[in-house]
Amino acid sequence: MKVSFHIPGIPVPKQSFRAGGRFGGWQPKRVTQYKKLVQAVALKAKIEADWVKPKSCTPVLVRFIFAWPWPKATKKSLRDSRAFRVTTPDIDNVEKACLDGMGCLWEDDRQVTAVFKAKLNVPRGQEGVTVIVETLEDKHEQARCLGVIHPG
C-alpha cells in the first residue's frame, strides 16, 4: 500500500518543548499550526487514496523531501535550480514536526521503521514537503528497502 501527498509552504521544525506556564509547558504557535496543517493534508490524502491503517505489526517506510526557497541573496544563476540545503533547520526537527501530524496513517509510531529524507533549496513557489508513505507488508518489500539501507 502506498500514499503520497504534498504539504505546501515552508517546512516548520519542531522545537524542544518549552517549560513553564500553568500547564507545565507549551510549543510555539507556529509549530502547533504546522502540525494541524500536516494532519489535514495527511487525512485528505488518506481518504483520497482509500488508505487503510496497517496492522500494528506491519513496518512502514516514509520518504520526505523537505524544500525551502533559495534565500533572496542567492545568485540568479542558482535560483532556478535544486540543490541540497546545508543550513538550518536540522532535518530531524522538521521530520519530527511532520511525523507528529501523520499519526492518522498508522496505528503506532513504532511502525515507522525506515525513513529516507532530503533537505533541498528550490525555486520560489516550489517549497513544501513531499511525502510518500509505504507499507512493507511482505519479505520482498522489506528486502528491497534493506538493500537500499545496507547495499551488498
N, C-alpha and C positions, 0 to 999 in steps of 0.2 A: 504494500500500500504506500502511496506517496501523495503528499500535498505540498503545494508551493504558493507563496504569496510575497507581496512587496509592502513593506511598511514605509510610507512616504515621510519625507522630512529628514532633518539632520538627526542622526542617532544620538541618544542621550545616555551617558554612562550612569550606572547605579553607584551611588556613593556610599560610604560607610554610614551605618545607622547613626543618627545624631542623638546623643544623650541629652536628657533634660526635659523640662515641661511636666505638666500634670500627669501625663500618661506614660512617662518613662522614656520616651524617645520619639523621633519623627524622621521622615525623609523629606527632602526639599520638594516643593510643589511640582516643579518641572519633572522630577523623577516619577512621582505618582501619576501625573498626567500622561507621561510617556508610557507607563505600564498599562494604563487604561486604553491608549491608542493601540498598543500591541495586542491586548486582549480582544478588542473589537475587530481588528484586521484578521487575527487568527481564527476567531469564531466565525467570521464571514467566510473565510476560506474553507473551514471545516464543513460548514453547511453546503457550500457550493460544490465541494469535492465528494460529498457523502462520506466523509472520513468517519470511521468508527474507532473509538479509543481502543488501542491494542490491549490485550490481556497484560496484567502486571508482570508477567514473566517474559514478555516479548521485548527484546532490545530495540532501541530507537536511535537512528542516526540523524543528526541535524547539521545542515550546511548553512553557513552565514556568509554573505558578502556585505560588509559594512562600508558605506560610501559617503564621503564628505566632499563638498565642493572645494576646488582649489582655492587657497587664500587669494584675496584680491591682488596682493603684491606679486603673484606668480607671473613669470614671463609669459607673454601672449602665445609664444610657440608651444608652451606646455598645457595651456588652459583647455584645449580640446582633446587632451589625451587622458588615459587612465594609467595610474601608477600606484605602487604600494605606498601607503602612508606610514611614515616613520616618526610621527609626533603623537601628542596626546589626543584623545584619552587612551588609557590602556585597553587593549582589546578584550581582556577578561571582564572588565567592568561593564562594557557595552553588551557583552554576551549575557551577563547576569541579568541586566535590565530586560533583555528580550526573553530569555528563558522563563523569568518570573511571570511574564504575561502570557506565556504559551501553555499554561497548565491544562487548558481545555483539550489538548491534543493527546494526552496520555494520562494513565491512572496515577502514576507516581513519578516524581522527578528522578528517581534512581534508574528508571528505564532508559534515560538518555545516557547511552554507553559510548557513543562516539560523536565528536563534534569536529567538523572541518570549518575553518574560518579564515577570512582575509579582510584586511583593512585597506581601503583604497582612497585616493583622491580622484575625483571625476569631474567632468564639465558641469558647470552650474545647471541646475534643473534635473540632474540625474541622481541627486543624493537620496539616501534612504537605506533600508536594509532588505536584501533579497534573502528569503528563507526557503529552504527545501527540507521537509521532514519525511523520513522514510522508515518504515518498519523493517527489521532484519529478522523475518519470521523463519526462514529456512537456512540450512547449513551453507548452501551455495551463496546466498546473500551475505552471510556472516564472513565466509571465506574471502569473498570479493573485497569486503570492507577491510578485513585484516591484511590482505595483500597490499592495500594502499598504505596502511599504517606501518606495516613491517614487511617491505618487499623482500623476496628471496626466501 
